[in-house]
Amino acid sequence: MTLAFNFIGIATNDLGASLSFYRQLGLDIPTGLDDAPHVEVALGGGVTLAWDPVSTIQGFKPGFELPRGEGRIGFAVEAESPADVDRTYAAIVAKNPQAAHTAPWDAPWGQRYSTVLDPDGNSIDVYAALPAAAEAAAAN
C-alpha cells in the first residue's frame, strides 16, 4: 500500500478571519468565500490546504469544539530575505494584533525567524536564511 500525504485541514472558528490571515502569508485564496462550508487551495506539489468552519464539522460530529492552544499544528513560510521576515511580521501584527507571538530574531541555526498566530491560535513561523547561512549553503 502506498499513501500520499497531500491534504492539510484547518478547523476554524472564523473562516473569514482565517482566510484573510493566510492571504497575508501569500496564499492565493479567492475572495467571497467567508461563509463557505469548506474552502481549499492548492499549494503545489499535489498538496491541498483546506479550511472547515466549526459549524461544518459539527454537522458530522455534533458537539465539536475547536481546542485552543499553541502546538496543535504548526506551519512555516519562507520569506525571500531577512528584511521580508520583519516586514511580514509587522504587516500581520498591524492588521491582527492578537497574532503577535515571537518578534523577528536571528536564530542560532542561521535564519531570521518569527512566529505569528492565526485567528485560531495555530503557529506560523516566518523565516529566511541569514546572509552568512545563505552564502555557506551556496558554497556547498
C-alpha positions as CSV (number, residue, x, y, z in Angstrom):
1,M,0.0,0.0,0.0
2,T,1.3,3.5,-0.9
3,L,0.0,6.6,0.8
4,A,0.4,10.2,-0.3
5,F,0.4,12.9,2.3
6,N,-1.4,15.6,0.3
7,F,-4.0,17.3,2.4
8,I,-3.8,19.6,5.4
9,G,-7.1,20.8,7.0
10,I,-7.6,23.7,9.4
11,A,-10.7,23.8,11.6
12,T,-11.6,27.4,12.3
13,N,-14.0,29.4,14.4
14,D,-14.0,32.4,12.0
15,L,-13.5,31.3,8.4
16,G,-13.3,34.9,7.0
17,A,-10.6,35.9,9.5
18,S,-8.6,32.8,8.9
19,L,-8.7,33.2,5.1
20,S,-7.7,36.8,5.4
21,F,-4.8,35.9,7.6
22,Y,-3.5,33.3,5.2
23,R,-3.8,35.7,2.3
24,Q,-1.4,37.9,4.1
25,L,1.1,35.0,4.1
26,G,0.9,34.9,0.3
27,L,-1.7,32.2,-0.4
28,D,-3.9,32.9,-3.4
29,I,-7.3,32.3,-1.9
30,P,-10.3,33.7,-3.8
31,T,-12.4,36.3,-2.1
32,G,-16.1,35.9,-1.4
33,L,-15.7,32.6,0.5
34,D,-16.1,33.8,4.1
35,D,-19.4,31.9,4.5
36,A,-18.5,28.8,2.6
37,P,-18.8,25.4,4.3
38,H,-15.4,24.4,3.0
39,V,-12.5,26.1,1.2
40,E,-9.5,24.5,-0.5
41,V,-6.4,26.0,-2.1
42,A,-3.7,24.0,-4.0
43,L,-0.2,24.6,-2.5
44,G,1.7,22.9,-5.3
45,G,3.3,19.5,-5.4
46,G,-0.1,17.9,-5.1
47,V,-0.7,19.3,-1.6
48,T,-4.0,21.0,-0.7
49,L,-4.7,23.3,2.3
50,A,-8.3,23.4,3.4
51,W,-10.5,25.2,5.9
52,D,-13.6,24.0,7.6
53,P,-15.7,26.2,9.9
54,V,-16.6,24.6,13.2
55,S,-20.2,24.6,12.0
56,T,-19.3,22.3,9.1
57,I,-17.6,19.9,11.4
58,Q,-20.5,19.9,13.9
59,G,-22.7,18.7,11.0
60,F,-21.0,15.3,11.1
61,K,-19.5,15.5,14.7
62,P,-22.1,17.1,17.0
63,G,-20.7,18.9,19.9
64,F,-17.3,19.5,18.3
65,E,-15.5,22.5,19.8
66,L,-12.2,23.8,18.5
67,P,-9.5,23.3,21.1
68,R,-7.3,26.4,21.6
69,G,-3.7,26.5,22.2
70,E,-0.3,26.5,20.6
71,G,1.3,23.4,19.4
72,R,-1.8,21.7,17.9
73,I,-0.3,22.2,14.4
74,G,2.4,24.4,13.1
75,F,3.2,25.8,9.7
76,A,6.1,27.7,8.3
77,V,6.6,30.0,5.3
78,E,9.9,31.0,3.8
79,A,10.5,34.7,3.1
80,E,12.9,35.9,0.4
81,S,15.1,37.8,2.8
82,P,15.6,38.6,6.5
83,A,14.1,42.0,5.9
84,D,11.0,40.3,4.4
85,V,10.6,38.4,7.7
86,D,10.5,41.7,9.6
87,R,8.1,43.3,7.1
88,T,5.8,40.3,7.1
89,Y,5.6,40.1,10.8
90,A,5.0,43.8,11.1
91,A,2.2,43.8,8.5
92,I,0.4,40.8,10.0
93,V,0.6,42.2,13.6
94,A,-0.5,45.6,12.4
95,K,-3.7,44.1,10.9
96,N,-4.1,41.4,13.6
97,P,-2.5,42.5,16.9
98,Q,-3.6,39.2,18.5
99,A,-1.3,37.4,16.0
100,A,1.9,38.7,17.7
101,H,3.8,35.8,19.2
102,T,7.6,35.9,18.6
103,A,9.1,39.0,17.1
104,P,11.7,38.6,14.4
105,W,15.1,37.5,15.8
106,D,18.3,35.9,14.4
107,A,18.2,32.2,15.3
108,P,21.4,30.4,16.0
109,W,20.7,27.9,13.2
110,G,21.2,30.7,10.6
111,Q,17.8,32.1,10.0
112,R,15.9,35.3,10.7
113,Y,12.8,33.8,12.4
114,S,9.5,35.0,13.8
115,T,6.2,33.4,14.8
116,V,2.6,34.6,14.3
117,L,-0.6,33.0,15.4
118,D,-3.6,32.6,13.1
119,P,-7.1,33.6,14.4
120,D,-7.4,30.1,15.9
121,G,-4.1,30.0,17.7
122,N,-2.1,27.9,15.2
123,S,1.5,29.0,14.9
124,I,3.1,30.0,11.7
125,D,6.8,30.5,11.5
126,V,8.1,33.1,9.0
127,Y,11.8,32.6,8.3
128,A,14.6,33.4,5.8
129,A,18.3,32.4,5.7
130,L,20.6,34.9,7.2
131,P,23.3,36.1,4.7
132,A,26.1,34.1,6.2
133,A,24.0,30.9,6.2
134,A,22.8,31.5,2.6
135,E,26.4,32.0,1.5
136,A,27.5,28.8,3.2
137,A,24.7,26.8,1.6
138,A,25.6,28.2,-1.8
139,A,29.2,27.2,-1.4
140,N,28.3,23.5,-0.7
